[in-house]
Amino acid sequence: MESEVDVARMVMRVRRLADLSQRDLAARVGLSPSTIARIETGQGAVSVGLFGRLLAVAGLRLLVCAADEDPGAEREPARQGAGSRGSNPDADPHWRPGSKPGPGSGPGSEPGRGERVWPVPADGVRDNGGRRFPAHLDVDPPDEVPALRRLMPRYDRPPAKGWYRHRPERDRRRAREGTPADHPTAAELRARQARRRENERRLRAMLAAAAPPAPECTCLDGCHEVAACLPRCPCQCEPDPHRRE
């Protein structure tokens, strides 16, 4: 499908919103007026970086959205006056980078028609060499060690920071559990580790509370000298294993 962005007309929209002539816009972005003229007539190639700089002059920016199933359903937007900036695409505070994705919207979720598509998290987990994991595969937390690695551990390298599964195993797991939104981030892994430590602490506290109290020792003084209970000791908490009855 061809791009629906008309760069030439969008640059003209920038000049109208910012009240700039071609010469003024060219000075703002460091180009010649003739280059702006060629862009507006569709004769000049515009890179993504340059297009972003041109949009920024009018307080606009590029967004990536899911394609509409019916390109013809898009209609020309209403005319905007020179003092208007249109609606803010980030007016909803619930879907910002790093926020928890919800159904059908937000970072990492499956985008609907015309919805914004977010990039992968900047702090996604990396391997011990500082490299990102393959984007098309799913990454498990480091504590979910694969069965083969548990049977054949590696002691000649640092502990793994994550595990990924190749396509066949990935597809089987996706069929059972669904597709994860994104790779886990470093902050999510730290929070997961903190939750595990807290759960372990609570479990130890519960086990200690459920354990029967230790009996009070009433050994005689002589028991401590021989490191065992004497025959006449009423406690008999540590009977002498070598004593014959």
RODO-2510 file (C-alpha; in nm, 4 decimals, decimal comma):
residues 245
     n   res          X          Y          Z
     1     m     0,0000     0,0000     0,0000
     2     e     0,1349     0,3418    -0,0917
     3     s     0,2048     0,5941     0,1781
     4     e    -0,0913     0,8147     0,2591
     5     v     0,1336     1,1005     0,3719
     6     d     0,1452     1,3810     0,1187
     7     v     0,4758     1,5374     0,2185
     8     a     0,4384     1,8369    -0,0110
     9     r     0,0992     1,9376     0,1251
    10     m     0,2064     1,8626     0,4817
    11     v     0,5001     2,1021     0,4497
    12     m     0,2562     2,3631     0,3250
    13     r     0,0420     2,2904     0,6326
    14     v     0,3505     2,3515     0,8492
    15     r     0,4081     2,6908     0,6899
    16     r     0,0425     2,7839     0,7321
    17     l     0,0345     2,6805     1,1004
    18     a     0,3621     2,8559     1,1780
    19     d     0,2897     3,1582     0,9550
    20     l     0,6164     3,1211     0,7657
    21     s     0,7176     3,1928     0,4102
    22     q     0,9316     2,9462     0,2192
    23     r     1,2334     3,1623     0,2961
    24     d     1,1451     3,1712     0,6679
    25     l     1,0988     2,7933     0,6885
    26     a     1,4208     2,7315     0,4998
    27     a     1,6101     2,9490     0,7491
    28     r     1,4553     2,7605     1,0415
    29     v     1,5721     2,4170     0,9221
    30     g     1,8951     2,5194     0,7504
    31     l     1,7881     2,4678     0,3882
    32     s     1,7716     2,6897     0,0841
    33     p     1,4364     2,8410    -0,0204
    34     s     1,4617     2,6565    -0,3520
    35     t     1,4790     2,3234    -0,1656
    36     i     1,1563     2,4058     0,0198
    37     a     0,9971     2,5024    -0,3114
    38     r     1,0995     2,1695    -0,4693
    39     i     0,9598     1,9778    -0,1700
    40     e     0,6247     2,1568    -0,1979
    41     t     0,6020     2,0779    -0,5665
    42     g     0,6807     1,7106    -0,5048
    43     q     1,0173     1,7242    -0,6816
    44     g     1,2457     1,6961    -0,3779
    45     a     1,3229     1,3835    -0,1772
    46     v     1,2615     1,4215     0,1956
    47     s     1,4198     1,1909     0,4511
    48     v     1,2362     1,0928     0,7680
    49     g     1,4755     1,3043     0,9728
    50     l     1,4217     1,6130     0,7591
    51     f     1,0451     1,5617     0,7570
    52     g     1,0508     1,5447     1,1371
    53     r     1,2473     1,8690     1,1572
    54     l     1,0023     2,0419     0,9249
    55     l     0,7046     1,9254     1,1295
    56     a     0,8695     2,0334     1,4553
    57     v     0,8715     2,3954     1,3333
    58     a     0,4912     2,3968     1,3724
    59     g     0,4923     2,1908     1,6929
    60     l     0,4078     1,8674     1,5095
    61     r     0,5789     1,5287     1,5080
    62     l     0,5688     1,1963     1,3283
    63     l     0,3658     0,9050     1,4648
    64     v     0,3414     0,5468     1,3415
    65     c    -0,0148     0,4100     1,3258
    66     a    -0,1658     0,0794     1,2215
    67     a    -0,2841     0,0798     0,8615
    68     d    -0,6547     0,1084     0,7924
    69     e    -0,8038    -0,1986     0,6253
    70     d    -0,9856     0,0285     0,3833
    71     p    -0,7525     0,3090     0,2705
    72     g    -1,0426     0,4784     0,0958
    73     a    -1,2216     0,5231     0,4270
    74     e    -0,9825     0,8030     0,5182
    75     r    -1,1282     1,1438     0,4402
    76     e    -0,9574     1,4774     0,4121
    77     p    -0,9411     1,6340     0,7596
    78     a    -1,1291     1,9539     0,8308
    79     r    -0,9478     2,2713     0,7427
    80     q    -0,7405     2,4071     1,0257
    81     g    -0,6837     2,7739     1,0852
    82     a    -0,3446     2,9317     1,1304
    83     g    -0,3875     2,9442     1,5042
    84     s    -0,4909     2,5775     1,5436
    85     r    -0,2682     2,2818     1,6208
    86     g    -0,5368     2,0155     1,5891
    87     s    -0,5924     1,7491     1,8529
    88     n    -0,3074     1,6218     2,0667
    89     p    -0,2371     1,2521     1,9891
    90     d    -0,1024     1,2072     2,3415
    91     a    -0,3986     1,3621     2,5218
    92     d    -0,4798     1,0254     2,6820
    93     p    -0,2395     0,9973     2,9780
    94     h    -0,2929     0,6223     3,0095
    95     w    -0,0904     0,5209     2,7052
    96     r     0,2574     0,6610     2,7444
    97     p     0,5849     0,4732     2,7037
    98     g     0,6348     0,2526     3,0047
    99     s     0,2699     0,2422     3,1085
   100     k     0,0901    -0,0877     3,1410
   101     p    -0,0698    -0,1851     2,8091
   102     g    -0,4419    -0,2377     2,7991
   103     p    -0,6633    -0,4266     2,5598
   104     g    -0,6387    -0,2934     2,2082
   105     s    -0,4317     0,0149     2,2877
   106     g    -0,1104     0,1338     2,4455
   107     p     0,2550     0,0285     2,4196
   108     g     0,3137    -0,3314     2,3234
   109     s    -0,0494    -0,4249     2,2612
   110     e    -0,1927    -0,5313     1,9265
   111     p    -0,2883    -0,2027     1,7556
   112     g    -0,6315    -0,1535     1,6070
   113     r    -0,7088     0,0317     1,2888
   114     g    -0,5575     0,3768     1,2984
   115     e    -0,4161     0,3365     1,6503
   116     r    -0,0695     0,4487     1,7412
   117     v     0,2123     0,1924     1,7292
   118     w     0,4811     0,2362     1,9925
   119     p     0,8489     0,1428     1,9585
   120     v     0,9953    -0,1310     2,1731
   121     p     1,0980    -0,0168     2,5241
   122     a     1,4327     0,1579     2,5388
   123     d     1,5352    -0,0335     2,8530
   124     g     1,4520    -0,3792     2,7195
   125     v     1,6579    -0,6559     2,8749
   126     r     1,9952    -0,7244     2,7118
   127     d     2,2332    -1,0187     2,7263
   128     n     2,5626    -1,0233     2,9133
   129     g     2,7338    -0,8693     2,6090
   130     g     2,4998    -0,5678     2,6102
   131     r     2,3190    -0,6853     2,2957
   132     r     1,9423    -0,6871     2,2543
   133     f     1,7665    -1,0190     2,2244
   134     p     1,6160    -1,1031     1,8818
   135     a     1,3094    -0,8828     1,8435
   136     h     1,0994    -1,1521     1,6716
   137     l     1,1475    -1,4022     1,9553
   138     d     1,0015    -1,3999     2,3057
   139     v     1,2261    -1,3520     2,6092
   140     d     1,1716    -1,5238     2,9436
   141     p     1,2980    -1,3859     3,2770
   142     p     1,6339    -1,5231     3,3972
   143     d     1,4734    -1,7330     3,6720
   144     e     1,2700    -1,9337     3,4164
   145     v     1,5653    -2,1528     3,3204
   146     p     1,4987    -2,3926     3,0284
   147     a     1,4928    -2,7618     3,1188
   148     l     1,8010    -2,8425     2,9093
   149     r     2,0031    -2,5682     3,0765
   150     r     1,8991    -2,6953     3,4199
   151     l     2,0316    -3,0381     3,3232
   152     m     2,3491    -2,8949     3,1689
   153     p     2,4360    -2,5731     3,3572
   154     r     2,7215    -2,3522     3,2454
   155     y     2,9600    -2,2397     3,5169
   156     d     3,2103    -2,0713     3,2836
   157     r     2,9998    -1,7586     3,2226
   158     p     2,7923    -1,5077     3,4217
   159     p     2,4298    -1,5917     3,5031
   160     a     2,1964    -1,5359     3,2101
   161     k     1,9873    -1,2185     3,2031
   162     g     1,7113    -1,3809     3,0016
   163     w     1,6251    -1,6768     2,7816
   164     y     1,4719    -1,6843     2,4350
   165     r     1,3085    -1,9695     2,2465
   166     h     1,3492    -2,0438     1,8783
   167     r     1,0517    -2,0272     1,6458
   168     p     0,9129    -2,3842     1,6846
   169     e     0,9051    -2,3709     2,0654
   170     r     0,7987    -2,0059     2,0582
   171     d     0,5004    -2,0865     1,8357
   172     r     0,3920    -2,3780     2,0549
   173     r     0,4047    -2,1609     2,3629
   174     r     0,2204    -1,8749     2,1930
   175     a    -0,0546    -2,1162     2,0947
   176     r    -0,0972    -2,2077     2,4621
   177     e    -0,0373    -1,8768     2,6379
   178     g    -0,0680    -1,6032     2,3751
   179     t     0,1905    -1,3576     2,2456
   180     p     0,3756    -1,1410     2,4993
   181     a     0,3524    -0,7686     2,4383
   182     d     0,7262    -0,6976     2,4555
   183     h     1,0518    -0,8237     2,5930
   184     p     1,0755    -0,7625     2,9682
   185     t     1,2506    -0,4425     3,0691
   186     a     1,5276    -0,4091     3,3249
   187     a     1,2887    -0,2316     3,5628
   188     e     1,0305    -0,5101     3,5279
   189     l     1,2934    -0,7745     3,6039
   190     r     1,4085    -0,5848     3,9128
   191     a     1,0479    -0,5582     4,0318
   192     r     0,9957    -0,9293     3,9639
   193     q     1,3062    -1,0172     4,1657
   194     a     1,1900    -0,7938     4,4521
   195     r     0,8475    -0,9650     4,4509
   196     r     1,0129    -1,3075     4,4613
   197     r     1,2277    -1,2073     4,7573
   198     e     0,9236    -1,0670     4,9372
   199     n     0,7240    -1,3843     4,8703
   200     e     1,0097    -1,5982     5,0010
   201     r     1,0347    -1,3842     5,3132
   202     r     0,6616    -1,4187     5,3771
   203     l     0,6785    -1,7958     5,3253
   204     r     0,9632    -1,8291     5,5745
   205     a     0,7676    -1,6194     5,8240
   206     m     0,4578    -1,8359     5,7768
   207     l     0,6565    -2,1570     5,8237
   208     a     0,8239    -2,0203     6,1343
   209     a     0,4868    -1,9180     6,2780
   210     a     0,3366    -2,2610     6,2056
   211     a     0,6271    -2,4573     6,3567
   212     p     0,5676    -2,5886     6,7120
   213     p     0,7602    -2,4021     6,9801
   214     a     1,0814    -2,5621     7,1030
   215     p     1,0433    -2,7276     7,4456
   216     e     1,1974    -2,5487     7,7398
   217     c     1,5187    -2,7164     7,8487
   218     t     1,5371    -2,8178     8,2176
   219     c     1,8679    -3,0024     8,2024
   220     l     2,0837    -3,0343     8,5137
   221     d     2,4147    -2,8542     8,5316
   222     g     2,5969    -3,1835     8,4958
   223     c     2,4363    -3,2456     8,1577
   224     h     2,6242    -2,9515     8,0054
   225     e     2,9555    -3,0937     8,1265
   226     v     2,9141    -3,4239     7,9401
   227     a     2,7202    -3,2790     7,6432
   228     a     2,4343    -3,5227     7,7021
   229     c     2,1523    -3,5713     7,9451
   230     l     2,2368    -3,7632     8,2614
   231     p     2,0173    -4,0614     8,3512
   232     r     1,8502    -3,8677     8,6306
   233     c     1,7864    -3,5568     8,4114
   234     p     1,4120    -3,4911     8,3859
   235     c     1,4473    -3,3195     8,0450
   236     q     1,6197    -3,5908     7,8366
   237     c     1,6346    -3,3524     7,5392
   238     e     1,9773    -3,4936     7,4375
   239     p     2,0048    -3,8500     7,5564
   240     d     2,3479    -4,0137     7,5606
   241     p     2,3582    -4,2432     7,2537
   242     h     2,6265    -4,4599     7,4165
   243     r     2,4368    -4,5178     7,7371
   244     r     2,2926    -4,8622     7,7889
   245     e     1,9658    -4,9040     7,9646
***
